[in-house]
Amino acid sequence: MDRSEIIAELSNKYNAFSDFVAGLSEDDFVFSLNGEKWSAGQQIDHLCRSVKPLNKALSAPEFALKAMFGKSDHPSLSYDELVARYRAELAAGGTATAPFRPEEIPFSRKDELVETLTELVSKLCSKIEKFDENKFDVLVLPHPLLGKRTLREMFYFTIYHAEHHHQHTTQNLAARPKQAS
């Protein structure tokens, strides 16, 4: 994917998830299957926690990123390859690390989180728009499960991440026991 495709996919995936969460009732927003699966509120909080450091990194000067993380030692994986690698890490038991694990999220935070995620993704898209696309495959950032990944791979991950959590939220709610009328 090139820059414009990355931006379009980020916008589409995150807007779809934000719109989905915005339309949830209080019961659906806070529901957690068996108390083990994250609620919709926790899912959106997790995505906010995940996008925020990427925005921060893209605000840093290129020399700072190189000094902190070096340069890529591998060609960027394709979107499908990156998704397969992430799924393999999850299948091997990988989970969100502490800074990205949400606490319980009350319904009163729904609108704030939807707005925050929308703003974070809008800022991310603006930063990507201004960033030198030639650096997408040179500069790297650390990912807690995937190790050092190129910026392009981080963008691919971020696109998939919204889809992944949207699917989990939908599945969680679909497995909810039906209420007696």
Sequence and secondary structure as in RCSB ss.txt:
>XXXX:A:sequence
MDRSEIIAELSNKYNAFSDFVAGLSEDDFVFSLNGEKWSAGQQIDHLCRSVKPLNKALSAPEFALKAMFGKSDHP
SLSYDELVARYRAELAAGGTATAPFRPEEIPFSRKDELVETLTELVSKLCSKIEKFDENKFDVLVLPHPLLGKRT
LREMFYFTIYHAEHHHQHTTQNLAARPKQAS
>XXXX:A:secstr
  HHHHHHHHHHHHHHHHHHHHT  HHHHH  GGGTS  HHHHHHHHHHHHHHHHHHHHS HHHHHHHH B SS 
   HHHHHHHHHHHHHTT    GGG      GGGHHHHHHHHHHHHHHHHHHHHHS GGGTTTBEEEETTTEEEE
HHHHHHHHHHHHHHHHHHHHHHHHTS     
